[in-house]
Amino acid sequence: MSLVVTVPTARIAEDIAPTPEGVEVHVWDMQSDAPRDRIDIVVPPYMNAGEVLTALDGVDVDLLQGQMIGYESIIDKIPAGVRFANAATVHETATGEQALALTLAAQRHIPEFVRSQDRGAWERLWSPGLADRRVLLIGFGGVGQAVADRLVGFEVELTVVARTARTVEHDGLGTVEVHAIDELPTLLPQAEIVILGLPYTPETRHLIDDAALAALPDGALVVNVGRGALVDTDALVDHVTRGRIRAALDVVDPEPLPDGHPLWSLPGVLIAPHVGGSSDAMHPRIARVIRTQIERMLADEEPINLVRDA
């Protein structure tokens, strides 16, 4: 059996080499004509994949292998009859790192110290720290569990929330009682730090709205490494402006954040430009996923991480 695979960069082509006999790999960034009329696996660019999917028009494609976990921005743009798989297992570890980095930076006043360093000023601040804080982790899929992995050892009081209540065994935490998302009104008033690791769905849009923010105690920190629209941005700006809430955000809504937006300059806000998954850990992991898809398709097996079947 032969297989035609396209990848968007020469680096990915090198990372997946050597491929099994009969596999034809082309570098195609989807900015030009497709190298073949029939392609078994197309890997689009990491960012802005939705902007180039029109390149698939008229091309017979079996599987579109995304490089991101989230897919809400592209799923409706994928041509009919094309299967789609996301990049589960690729970014969870790096996103967990980002959540912890943002949380620690905000809790230990790292942005303020960087600004002091820029001025050459020795300015000491007392910090709330992370130890002994009550942390509410919302989302316990791949990203949420990666965040939980990294909180082990920081001596926090962790409460976990997911779509449905259940009891799970976690390697680091032991037995975890996961609360249902509809319990948030009773959980938020106790949370000093809220970490969001949920995907975006119509049901999770503005999950953290004005009422949710109002339920948090003064000085609480909201950390978002899920999707920007999980948080009502206008409500967040209002609460931060009043000094009620702090925020550390890897994702925002709208994204990218426009010039002059209040979040850029509000005290108590730390912003990263949606780089939770952008670490060197991505390269071997996406290569591993692509190689797995090649091997499974050669064996006439179902692809992994399949989100949409043909």
N, C-alpha and C positions, 0 to 999 in steps of 0.2 A: 504494500500500500504506500502511496506517495502522499505528501502533505505540503501545502503552500502556506507559509506563515509570513506576516509582515510585522515589523516592529518599528517604532518611530525614530530610534536613534541607533547609531553604530555601537554605542556602549552596550545597549541591551543585546544586540546581535552578538557581540563578543561574550557577554555574560552567559548567554544560553548555549554557547558553543562548548564542545562539539554536539551536534544534534544527531539523532539516529539516521541511518541510511534511508534515503528516500525523502528526507525533509528539505525543502527548498526555502531558505530564509531571505527575505528582502527587507532593506531599510526603506520605509515609506512613512513620511511625516504627514501624509494625507493632504498636503498642499499642492500636489500635482496629480496627474492621472495614475490610476492604480496600475501596478506592474503586471497584474494578471486579471483576466475576466472572472476567474474563479479563485477565491482565497479561502482556505479552511479556517485560519485563525488570523484575525486582525487585532493588533494591539494599538489603540490610539494614543496620542500624546498624554502625558500625565495631567497637565492642566489644560483647561479650555477644550476638552474633548468634544463637547457639544457643538463647538463652532466649526468643526471640520467633518462632521458626520455626513454632510451632503456628498462628500467624496465617495461614499458607498453606493450612491445612486447608480444603478445599472451594473453593479458588481455582485456576483453570486458569492455571498459570504455565509459561512456556517456559524462561526462563533466570534463575537466581539468580546475580547478580554480586557476589561477596564483596569486601570492602574490605581483606582481609588476605592475606598470602602463605600462611600456615599455615591448614589447614582440618581438622585431626584432631578438633577439638572439635565440629564441626558436620556433617561429611560424613554421618554415620549418622542425622542428624535431618532431612535434606532429604527431602521427600516423593518417593515413587517417580514417575518420569516427568519430573522437573524436572532440566534440565541445570544444571551448576554450573561457574562459572569463578572462579578466584582472582585476586588483585591483583598478579600478577607484573609487574615494572617499576615498581611504585608505591613500595615501601618499601626497596628494596635500597640506594639511595644514603644515605638517612638512617640505616639500620642500620649501614652501613659507617662512617659518621661516629661513631655511638655506640660501636662497637667500638674505634675509635681513641681516642675521648675517654676511655673507661674505662681503656684500656691506659695512656695517657699519665698520667691522673690517679693511677692506682695506682703507676706506675713513678716518678713525680716527687713522691709524697707529698702530693698536693693535699688529700685529706681531713684529714691531720694539720695542714696549714697553715691550713685553714679553722677547725679547732678551736682552734688557737693564736690566730688572729685573734679568735675569739669571746671568748677570755680576755684579749686585749690583750697577748699574750706573743710576744716576738721569739725564736723557737726555730728554729735552723737544723738542717737534716738533710741528710746526704749521700744521694743517690738512685742507684738502679741505672740509671735512664734507659732509653731505648729504642734508641739507636744501638748497634750491634754485638751486640745481643741475638739469640739463636737463637730464632726464632719458628716454631711449628708451627701452621699454619692448617688446621683440619679442616673440610672442606666447601668445594667450589669451584663451587657453583652461582651464582645471581645474587648472593646475600649474600656468599658467600666471595670472589667476584671483585671485588665492591665494596670489601671489606676490603683485598684485595691492592692494588687501585688506590690506596688511601690510605696503604698502607705504602711505596709507591714514594717514594724520596727520604729515608726515615728511616734508611737504611743498616743495615738488619737483615739477618740471614742467614735467609732464608725457606724453609721446607719446606712443601709443600702435600700434603694428603691428601684423597682422595675415595673413593667406593665402589669404583671400579676404577682400576687404574693406566693412565696414558696420557700422551702428550706433547701439550701444547697451546701455541698461540701467544697470548701476552698482550701487549696494547699497551704496557704499561709495563715488564713483566718480561722480555719476549722469550720465548724457548723455555722452557717450564716442564715439568719432569718431575714429574708428579703420581703420588704413591705410593698404593697400595691401602690400604684401611682395615685390612686384616689385617696390615699392616706396623707398626702402632702399637707393639707391644711393643718393637720395636727402635728406634723413633724417639723415644718419650717420654723415655728417659733422657738424651737430648741437648737437650731442649727447656727453655728458660728461661721462655718464655711460650707458652701454648696458647690459641688463639682458636677457639671453637666457633661455626660458622655453619651447622650442619646442620639440616634439618627433623626433626621427630619421626616415627619409625616404630617398630614393635615391635623392629626390628633395631638401632636406635640408642638405645633406652632403656638408661640407665645405661652408655653407652659408656665414660664416665669413671667407673669404679667404684673400689673400694678398691685393686685391683691396679694399675690405671692410675695412680692418684694416688701409690701407693708407688713406681712406676717413675720418677716425676719427681724431679729433683734438689731438694735443700733450697732453699727460697726461691722456687720456681717460682710463676708467676702463671697462674691459670686464668681466662680471660675467656669468658663465655657470652652470646652474642646470638642463639642459636638457639632452643632450647626447654629449659625447666627440667629436664625429665626426662632430658636427655642426661647429666646428672651425678647420681650417687648422693649425695643431700644428706647422709645420715647419715655416709657415708664422708668427704665433704668437711668436715663439721663436725669429725670426729675429727682429720683431718690439719691443719686450721687451728688447732684447739685446741692441738695439740702443736707449733705454730710451724713446721711443715714446709712448708705451702703457703699462698699468698695467693689471694684471689679477687676478681674484679670482675664483677658479675652484673647483666645487664639482665633476665634471666629466672631464675626459681627454681622449685623443686618442694618443697612445694605453693605455689600461687599464687592469691591474694596470700599473702605470708608472714604467718603468724599472729602476733599479739601474743606477746611473750615468747620467740619462736624464737631459738635461739643465734646464728644468722647476723646478727641485728640488732646484736649487741653485741660480737662477736668482733673483736679487733684483726686488721687485715690483710684485712678484708672491706669491699668497696664495693658498695652495692646501689642500683640504679635500678629503678623500679616498672614494668618492661616498657614502656618508652617509646622503644625503638629506632626505630620508624617514626613517632613522634609529633612531626613537625616540619612547618613550613609548606610544605615541599616536597611533602607528600602531596596538598594540595588541587588544584593544577593537574594532577597526575599521575593521580589517580583520576578527575578530570573527563575527561581525555584517554582513559582506558580506556573509560569509559561512552559517550562520544561515538563511539569506534571500534566498540563493540558495536552501537550504534544504526545506524550506517552500514552495518555488515556484515549485520545482520539485514534492513535495508531492501533490501539488494542480494541477499538470500537466500544469504548466504555464512556459512560456519562461524564462530562466535565465536572470539576469541582466548582464550588462557589456559584452555581448556576442560579441566577436571579430571575431570568425570563427564558422560558423555552420557546421554541419556534412556533 
